[in-house]
Amino acid sequence: IVICNDITAYLFGFFLGRTPLISVSPKKTWEGFIGGMVATLVFGFIFSAYLAQFPIMVCPISSQVSAFPYTLDCVPPDVFTPTYYTLSSYLPVKEVYLYPCQLHALVFAVFGSLIAPFGGFFASGFKRAFKLKDFDDLIPGHGGIIDRFDCQFLMATFVYVYIITFLPQTDLEKLTRLLLNLPTDDQLLIRG
């Protein structure tokens, strides 16, 4: 999502950009910001439906075997099973058939387009404060490794919090997380 947003925001800004977005990053434009957001929403919605068709992308790790070639036989979790959604009676389309993961992908795309770029703005401000053009020259013309990952840090944190908060967890996952949060002495006491 973040990579799609970076690339499409750059392309929209390069070809259509006229209005500066933020003074810390003078080459960033409103046209790139908005164009990148729209492209990221479309990409996230379509690509999530495409990936949901493949068992290797949706089967739990416990059902995957390590021998190659392998086949996966699992019942996909509900989030990867197409569902009918009823829309408002005011819309011309009354019902849509979607994977629930497409709706989650839209949430990730909105965050990756609106909030995650501020990681890049923060990194740009940091560089300007130290009078640096780029963090390093490992990837010429791209500002270095940190510039490739500044938005990823925010996005990874958001995805983790979103999954833990809004997606159903199995009882085993919840129990494991609770056990790991216990002090070491209590963990050893439970283990026996």
CORVENVEN-V446931 format. One record per residue. RES is the residue in one letter. SS is DSSP state (hx for helix, st for strand, lp for the rest). PHI is phi in whole degrees, 0 to 359 (none if undefined). NEAR is the number of other C-alpha atoms within 8 Angstrom. Layout:
RES & SS & PHI & NEAR
RES & SS & PHI & NEAR
//
This chain:
I & lp & none & 10
V & hx & 294 & 11
I & hx & 295 & 6
C & hx & 301 & 11
N & hx & 296 & 14
D & hx & 302 & 9
I & hx & 293 & 9
T & hx & 289 & 13
A & hx & 295 & 15
Y & hx & 298 & 11
L & hx & 296 & 9
F & hx & 297 & 14
G & hx & 294 & 16
F & hx & 296 & 8
F & hx & 272 & 6
L & hx & 243 & 8
G & lp & 294 & 12
R & lp & 225 & 8
T & lp & 258 & 7
P & st & 300 & 11
L & st & 268 & 10
I & st & 211 & 8
S & lp & 291 & 6
V & lp & 293 & 8
S & st & 239 & 10
P & st & 297 & 9
K & st & 273 & 5
K & st & 278 & 12
T & st & 234 & 14
W & hx & 298 & 12
E & hx & 297 & 13
G & hx & 293 & 17
F & hx & 298 & 14
I & hx & 288 & 9
G & hx & 298 & 12
G & hx & 297 & 17
M & hx & 294 & 14
V & hx & 298 & 8
A & hx & 297 & 11
T & hx & 292 & 15
L & hx & 299 & 11
V & hx & 296 & 8
F & hx & 300 & 10
G & hx & 300 & 14
F & hx & 294 & 12
I & hx & 285 & 9
F & hx & 292 & 8
S & hx & 295 & 11
A & hx & 293 & 12
Y & hx & 296 & 8
L & hx & 292 & 8
A & lp & 294 & 12
Q & lp & 278 & 7
F & lp & 255 & 8
P & hx & 304 & 11
I & hx & 296 & 7
M & hx & 269 & 8
V & hx & 241 & 10
C & lp & 284 & 13
P & lp & 300 & 6
I & hx & 301 & 5
S & hx & 297 & 5
S & hx & 265 & 9
Q & lp & 269 & 9
V & lp & 257 & 7
S & lp & 266 & 5
A & lp & 285 & 5
F & lp & 245 & 4
P & lp & 284 & 4
Y & lp & 223 & 7
T & lp & 239 & 4
L & lp & 252 & 10
D & lp & 240 & 6
C & lp & 214 & 7
V & lp & 272 & 5
P & lp & 299 & 10
P & lp & 302 & 8
D & hx & 305 & 6
V & hx & 294 & 9
F & hx & 250 & 11
T & lp & 249 & 9
P & st & 303 & 9
T & st & 223 & 8
Y & st & 277 & 8
Y & st & 239 & 8
T & st & 272 & 7
L & lp & 258 & 9
S & lp & 298 & 6
S & lp & 291 & 6
Y & lp & 279 & 4
L & lp & 270 & 7
P & lp & 292 & 5
V & lp & 263 & 6
K & lp & 267 & 9
E & st & 211 & 8
V & st & 232 & 9
Y & st & 243 & 8
L & st & 225 & 10
Y & st & 281 & 13
P & hx & 303 & 12
C & hx & 297 & 11
Q & hx & 293 & 13
L & hx & 290 & 9
H & hx & 295 & 8
A & hx & 298 & 11
L & hx & 295 & 11
V & hx & 298 & 8
F & hx & 298 & 11
A & hx & 294 & 13
V & hx & 296 & 12
F & hx & 297 & 10
G & hx & 296 & 14
S & hx & 264 & 14
L & hx & 265 & 9
I & lp & 258 & 9
A & lp & 303 & 14
P & hx & 302 & 10
F & hx & 292 & 9
G & hx & 297 & 12
G & hx & 292 & 11
F & hx & 296 & 10
F & hx & 298 & 8
A & hx & 296 & 10
S & hx & 297 & 10
G & hx & 296 & 10
F & hx & 298 & 8
K & hx & 297 & 12
R & hx & 298 & 10
A & hx & 298 & 7
F & lp & 258 & 6
K & lp & 54 & 6
L & lp & 253 & 8
K & lp & 276 & 7
D & lp & 227 & 10
F & lp & 289 & 11
D & lp & 199 & 8
D & lp & 239 & 9
L & lp & 297 & 6
I & lp & 244 & 9
P & lp & 303 & 7
G & lp & 84 & 6
H & lp & 246 & 8
G & lp & 82 & 14
G & lp & 94 & 14
I & hx & 298 & 10
I & hx & 300 & 8
D & hx & 294 & 12
R & hx & 281 & 10
F & hx & 243 & 8
D & hx & 301 & 11
C & hx & 281 & 14
Q & hx & 296 & 10
F & hx & 298 & 9
L & hx & 296 & 10
M & hx & 294 & 12
A & hx & 298 & 8
T & hx & 296 & 8
F & hx & 298 & 8
V & hx & 299 & 9
Y & hx & 300 & 8
V & hx & 297 & 8
Y & hx & 298 & 9
I & hx & 296 & 8
I & hx & 295 & 9
T & hx & 273 & 6
F & hx & 252 & 6
L & lp & 261 & 7
P & lp & 296 & 5
Q & lp & 251 & 7
T & lp & 286 & 6
D & hx & 299 & 6
L & hx & 295 & 6
E & hx & 296 & 8
K & hx & 297 & 9
L & hx & 297 & 8
T & hx & 299 & 8
R & hx & 296 & 8
L & hx & 295 & 8
L & hx & 296 & 8
L & hx & 290 & 8
N & hx & 277 & 6
L & lp & 287 & 8
P & lp & 299 & 7
T & hx & 303 & 6
D & hx & 300 & 6
D & hx & 292 & 8
Q & hx & 298 & 11
L & hx & 294 & 8
L & hx & 297 & 7
I & hx & 293 & 6
R & hx & 295 & 5
G & lp & 92 & 4
//
